Amino acid sequence: MPASSADSQPNGHPNGRAGIVRSGAPSRVTLSLGHLPSKTDIKAPWPRTPTRVDPNNPPWPAYRGYHEYSFAHATMQSRLPTILGKAIEDATRTLNEESSEERIVDLVASIERMGELMTDLSGNAKLRPIIDDNEADVALWNKEIAKYFQGKDFMNAPWLFAEAYKYRRLHEAFSVSRHWRDYDVFYRQKCDTFSRSADAVFELSMRFAEPFKLSEALSPEERLEAERLMFLELTQVCLWGNSTDLSLLINMTEEQIKSLQSTGGDHLAATEKNILGNHLGRLWETVKDLREKTGGRIDFFSGIRSRTQPFKADFLLQSGLATQIRFHGKRYPWFVSDVTKKDWEWLLNSMCYGQLFPKATDPELESLRRLGKRWKVCIQL
């Protein structure tokens, strides 16, 4: 590269005099490339090859909080602060019901940690390491943050990781405490939503209070078709149960929730067209093949929608389509509606002994009690 005239004399000045700098000297040189070929519009290959994939760079481009008009943006900017705000309100309500000074002071510290998380979330702070709270996942979280998310904040980290990180920080607010390590800020909300789901609950409990039996008069082909239709309907019931994910229902009315929870046959037929990737037929063939191979285990990953999943599990076991059902809950509160062991215990005991539905008829309440007692025998927590 040719030297400029300033570089040809001592002290960087054309006359060699030290300490004199030309005013207005260009700080950089801009070259005109007008005679070179135009830049080619090259499309990056997707999905990324395995060697280029990591948590910050998934196979397909990740949505991030700064992508406006996306669900990721709505989540990071609105949903998560609202959910955290309600969690703080729940903990404050519990605080006001406490009488022990030691427990009160301990809970105040947890609420202050939640306030710090709100400040970080609202201020788009960088993702800091998880405090060592003796949980088995601390080292894994901090390794991933250090390796892939160093300097990343809530808005420019991949949305899914940033949202999960928020829930892990929320758990940390209580896990480092003395008395509130297992506190669930979403517990009241989960219980309340179940108690407001009478229509969906009794629609199914009245049908499954006793183990179902197909008519002996049916031919093998007719029995198989009846099982297929039941399987497809129950699968849709579980599928649309996802629409009542509590992390999405932060401002919904009771009537809107009831509409989402509708399990009637006409409603299912009308909503099947809304399934974007409908592989129900293939799913049935897979489950049917499982039975023909002497049965097997089927796993469910449970959220609050688990109030519908046990009905399907009941059907799968009674029909012989499966020999074992395993529900996967969460060890601590996660994404609002995900089920913990405590939630399962509450659900079964409420079905047997609870008084959550004051407007229910005697037959409806009896169907729920019978179902709860039968499930308590079958389910091992």
matplotlib code that plots the C-alpha trace (Angstrom):
import matplotlib.pyplot as plt

x = [0.0, 1.6, 2.6, 1.0, 3.0, 2.6, 4.4, 7.4, 8.8, 9.9, 7.3, 4.5, 4.6, 5.6, 8.0, 9.4, 8.3, 7.1, 3.8, 2.1, -0.9, -2.9, -6.5, -9.1, -6.9, -9.0, -9.3, -9.9, -9.6, -12.7, -12.2, -14.5, -15.3, -17.7, -15.9, -15.9, -18.7, -21.8, -22.2, -24.0, -27.2, -26.1, -28.7, -27.3, -28.0, -30.7, -30.9, -27.4, -25.1, -24.6, -21.1, -22.5, -25.4, -25.2, -27.7, -27.3, -27.4, -30.1, -30.6, -33.1, -32.9, -34.0, -36.6, -35.3, -37.0, -35.9, -37.9, -40.8, -44.3, -43.3, -44.5, -41.0, -41.2, -44.6, -43.3, -40.2, -41.7, -45.2, -46.0, -43.0, -43.2, -46.9, -46.4, -43.6, -45.7, -48.5, -46.0, -44.8, -48.5, -49.0, -45.9, -47.0, -50.4, -48.7, -46.5, -49.5, -51.0, -47.8, -47.4, -43.8, -41.3, -38.5, -40.6, -41.8, -38.2, -37.2, -40.1, -39.4, -35.9, -37.4, -39.7, -36.8, -35.0, -38.0, -38.0, -34.3, -35.4, -38.1, -35.6, -33.3, -36.1, -37.6, -34.2, -33.0, -30.0, -27.3, -27.9, -25.9, -24.8, -27.2, -26.4, -25.3, -28.5, -27.5, -29.7, -28.2, -28.6, -26.5, -23.3, -25.0, -26.8, -23.7, -21.6, -24.1, -24.3, -20.5, -19.9, -22.8, -24.5, -21.6, -22.8, -26.3, -29.3, -33.0, -33.8, -31.0, -30.6, -32.8, -36.3, -36.8, -33.5, -34.2, -37.7, -36.5, -33.7, -36.3, -38.1, -34.8, -34.1, -37.5, -36.9, -33.6, -35.4, -36.9, -34.3, -31.7, -34.1, -34.4, -38.2, -39.6, -37.4, -40.4, -42.8, -44.9, -46.0, -48.3, -50.0, -53.1, -53.5, -53.4, -55.9, -58.2, -58.2, -59.2, -62.0, -63.3, -63.2, -66.4, -67.8, -64.7, -64.1, -67.7, -67.9, -65.3, -65.8, -69.4, -68.1, -65.2, -66.4, -66.3, -63.9, -65.3, -66.3, -67.2, -70.2, -69.5, -71.7, -69.2, -67.1, -63.3, -63.4, -66.1, -64.3, -61.1, -63.0, -64.7, -61.3, -59.8, -62.6, -62.2, -58.5, -58.8, -61.3, -59.3, -56.1, -57.9, -59.1, -55.5, -54.2, -56.6, -55.9, -52.7, -54.8, -55.2, -51.5, -51.7, -48.7, -50.8, -54.0, -52.7, -55.7, -58.5, -62.0, -63.6, -66.0, -63.0, -61.3, -64.5, -64.7, -61.1, -61.8, -64.9, -64.7, -68.0, -67.9, -69.2, -66.5, -63.7, -65.0, -65.0, -61.5, -59.8, -59.3, -57.2, -54.5, -51.6, -49.8, -52.4, -50.8, -53.5, -53.9, -50.2, -50.3, -53.1, -51.3, -48.2, -50.2, -52.1, -48.8, -47.6, -50.4, -49.9, -46.3, -47.7, -48.1, -45.6, -45.0, -46.4, -45.2, -47.1, -45.4, -47.8, -49.1, -52.4, -53.9, -53.1, -56.7, -57.5, -54.4, -55.4, -58.6, -56.6, -54.2, -57.2, -58.5, -55.1, -54.7, -58.3, -58.1, -54.8, -53.2, -50.6, -49.5, -47.8, -48.3, -45.7, -46.4, -43.5, -44.0, -41.5, -39.5, -40.1, -42.6, -42.0, -43.8, -46.8, -48.9, -46.4, -47.4, -45.4, -45.9, -47.8, -50.2, -50.9, -51.6, -53.9, -55.8, -56.5, -57.4, -59.7, -61.5, -62.1, -62.7, -62.8, -65.7, -64.6, -67.8, -70.7, -73.0, -72.4, -75.1, -74.9, -74.3, -71.5, -69.8, -70.2, -68.6, -65.6, -65.2, -65.4, -62.8, -60.5, -60.6, -59.9, -57.0, -55.5, -55.1, -53.5, -51.2, -47.9, -46.4]
y = [0.0, 3.4, 5.6, 9.0, 12.2, 12.4, 9.1, 10.1, 12.6, 12.3, 12.9, 12.3, 15.8, 16.7, 19.4, 17.2, 19.4, 17.6, 18.4, 19.9, 18.1, 19.2, 20.1, 18.2, 15.3, 12.2, 9.5, 6.8, 6.3, 5.4, 3.6, 3.7, 0.2, 1.2, -0.8, -4.1, -6.7, -6.1, -8.1, -11.4, -11.9, -15.2, -17.1, -18.9, -22.7, -23.7, -25.7, -25.1, -28.1, -29.9, -28.5, -24.9, -25.6, -24.5, -23.2, -19.6, -20.7, -23.4, -25.3, -22.6, -18.8, -18.2, -15.6, -13.1, -10.5, -7.7, -9.1, -6.8, -8.0, -11.5, -13.7, -13.6, -9.8, -9.9, -12.6, -10.7, -7.3, -8.0, -11.6, -12.3, -9.0, -9.6, -13.2, -12.1, -9.3, -11.7, -14.0, -11.2, -10.5, -14.1, -14.2, -10.9, -12.4, -15.3, -12.9, -11.1, -14.4, -15.4, -14.9, -16.3, -13.4, -15.8, -17.0, -13.5, -12.1, -15.0, -14.5, -10.8, -11.6, -13.9, -11.1, -8.7, -11.2, -11.3, -7.5, -7.7, -10.1, -7.7, -4.9, -7.1, -8.2, -4.7, -3.1, -5.8, -6.7, -9.2, -12.8, -13.4, -16.8, -18.7, -18.5, -21.9, -23.0, -26.7, -27.6, -30.2, -28.0, -25.0, -26.1, -26.8, -23.5, -21.5, -23.5, -22.7, -19.1, -18.7, -20.6, -19.4, -16.4, -14.3, -10.7, -11.7, -9.9, -10.8, -9.4, -10.6, -14.1, -16.7, -16.2, -19.8, -19.7, -16.3, -17.3, -20.5, -18.5, -16.2, -19.2, -20.6, -17.2, -17.2, -20.5, -19.2, -16.4, -19.1, -21.9, -19.9, -19.2, -21.2, -21.8, -21.2, -23.4, -25.4, -22.5, -22.4, -18.9, -20.4, -23.0, -20.8, -20.0, -23.6, -24.6, -21.7, -22.5, -26.1, -25.0, -22.8, -25.6, -27.4, -27.8, -29.5, -31.6, -33.0, -33.5, -36.2, -37.5, -38.4, -40.5, -42.2, -42.6, -46.3, -48.2, -48.1, -51.3, -51.8, -53.9, -57.6, -57.6, -55.6, -57.4, -57.1, -54.5, -52.5, -52.6, -51.3, -48.5, -47.5, -47.4, -45.4, -42.8, -42.6, -42.2, -39.4, -37.5, -37.8, -36.8, -33.6, -33.0, -33.2, -31.2, -28.3, -28.5, -26.8, -23.7, -23.3, -22.9, -20.4, -18.5, -17.5, -16.7, -13.8, -11.5, -14.0, -14.0, -17.1, -17.3, -17.1, -20.0, -22.1, -21.5, -22.8, -25.8, -26.9, -30.7, -31.3, -33.4, -30.5, -28.2, -30.8, -31.3, -27.5, -27.0, -29.9, -27.6, -25.4, -28.1, -26.9, -30.2, -32.9, -36.3, -37.8, -40.7, -41.6, -41.3, -43.8, -46.3, -46.0, -46.6, -49.5, -51.1, -50.7, -52.9, -55.5, -55.8, -56.7, -53.1, -50.7, -47.5, -44.1, -40.9, -37.7, -34.4, -32.7, -29.2, -28.0, -29.8, -33.0, -32.8, -34.1, -36.3, -38.8, -39.5, -40.4, -42.5, -44.3, -45.1, -46.3, -48.7, -50.0, -50.6, -52.4, -49.9, -49.3, -51.3, -48.4, -44.6, -42.3, -38.7, -36.3, -33.4, -30.7, -30.8, -27.2, -24.6, -24.0, -22.0, -21.3, -24.3, -27.2, -29.8, -30.7, -33.7, -31.4, -30.5, -34.2, -34.9, -31.9, -32.9, -36.5, -35.5, -32.7, -35.1, -37.5, -35.0, -31.5, -29.1, -27.0, -27.1, -25.7, -25.6, -29.2, -31.8, -34.9, -37.2, -35.0, -34.9, -38.6, -39.2, -37.1, -39.0, -42.4, -41.4, -39.9, -43.0, -45.3, -43.1, -43.0, -46.7, -46.7, -43.7, -44.0, -40.6]
z = [0.0, -1.0, 1.9, 2.3, 2.3, 6.1, 6.5, 4.3, 6.8, 10.5, 13.2, 10.7, 9.3, 5.7, 7.0, 9.7, 12.5, 15.6, 17.4, 14.4, 13.0, 10.0, 10.8, 8.9, 8.0, 7.0, 9.7, 7.1, 3.4, 1.4, -1.9, -4.8, -6.1, -8.9, -11.5, -9.6, -10.0, -7.8, -4.6, -5.1, -3.0, -1.4, 0.6, 3.7, 3.6, 6.1, 8.2, 9.6, 9.4, 12.7, 13.1, 13.0, 15.5, 19.1, 21.6, 20.4, 16.7, 16.3, 13.0, 11.8, 12.6, 16.1, 17.0, 19.5, 21.6, 19.4, 16.4, 16.5, 15.7, 16.6, 19.5, 20.9, 21.1, 22.8, 25.2, 26.3, 26.4, 27.8, 28.8, 31.0, 33.0, 33.5, 34.7, 37.0, 38.4, 39.2, 40.8, 43.1, 43.9, 44.9, 47.1, 48.7, 49.4, 51.2, 53.1, 54.4, 55.7, 57.6, 61.4, 62.0, 61.9, 60.7, 57.8, 57.0, 56.8, 54.7, 52.2, 52.1, 50.8, 48.1, 47.0, 46.8, 44.6, 42.4, 42.2, 41.1, 38.4, 37.3, 37.1, 35.0, 32.7, 32.3, 31.8, 29.4, 31.5, 30.5, 31.5, 34.6, 36.0, 38.2, 41.9, 43.3, 45.1, 45.4, 42.4, 40.0, 37.0, 38.2, 36.5, 33.2, 33.1, 33.9, 31.4, 28.6, 29.6, 29.7, 26.4, 24.2, 25.8, 27.2, 27.0, 25.7, 27.2, 27.5, 24.1, 21.9, 23.3, 21.5, 22.8, 24.1, 26.1, 27.5, 28.6, 30.3, 31.9, 33.4, 35.0, 36.4, 37.9, 39.4, 41.0, 42.3, 44.1, 46.4, 46.2, 48.1, 51.0, 54.2, 54.4, 50.9, 48.7, 47.3, 47.1, 43.9, 42.9, 40.3, 42.6, 43.3, 39.7, 38.6, 41.3, 40.4, 36.7, 37.4, 39.6, 36.8, 34.3, 35.4, 31.8, 30.5, 33.6, 33.9, 30.1, 30.5, 34.0, 33.2, 30.4, 32.2, 35.7, 35.1, 32.8, 29.3, 27.5, 23.9, 23.0, 22.7, 19.6, 17.6, 15.0, 15.3, 12.5, 14.2, 17.5, 15.9, 14.2, 17.5, 19.2, 16.4, 16.7, 20.5, 20.1, 17.6, 19.7, 22.9, 21.2, 20.0, 23.6, 24.8, 21.9, 22.5, 26.2, 25.2, 24.4, 28.2, 28.9, 31.7, 30.5, 27.5, 29.5, 31.5, 30.7, 29.7, 31.2, 32.6, 29.5, 27.1, 29.0, 28.9, 25.1, 24.7, 26.9, 25.0, 24.4, 22.6, 19.4, 17.3, 18.6, 17.9, 14.4, 13.8, 15.2, 13.4, 10.5, 12.6, 13.1, 11.0, 10.8, 11.2, 11.6, 13.7, 11.3, 11.4, 15.2, 15.4, 13.2, 15.4, 18.6, 17.0, 15.9, 19.5, 20.7, 18.0, 19.3, 22.8, 24.0, 25.5, 27.4, 26.3, 27.8, 28.5, 29.2, 31.6, 32.0, 33.5, 30.5, 32.5, 33.6, 30.1, 29.6, 32.4, 30.5, 27.4, 29.5, 31.0, 27.6, 26.3, 29.2, 29.2, 25.4, 25.7, 23.3, 26.0, 29.1, 30.9, 30.9, 32.3, 33.1, 33.1, 35.4, 36.6, 39.7, 40.4, 39.0, 35.3, 32.6, 34.9, 34.1, 34.0, 36.6, 39.7, 42.1, 44.4, 41.6, 40.9, 44.6, 44.8, 41.6, 42.8, 46.3, 45.0, 42.8, 45.7, 48.6, 47.2, 47.0, 44.1, 42.0, 44.1, 41.1, 40.0, 40.2, 42.5, 39.5, 38.3, 41.7, 42.1, 38.7, 39.7, 43.0, 41.4, 38.8, 41.4, 43.6, 40.6, 39.4, 42.9, 42.8, 39.4, 39.6, 41.5, 42.4]

ax = plt.figure().add_subplot(projection="3d")
ax.plot(x, y, z, "-o")
ax.set_aspect("equal")
plt.show()
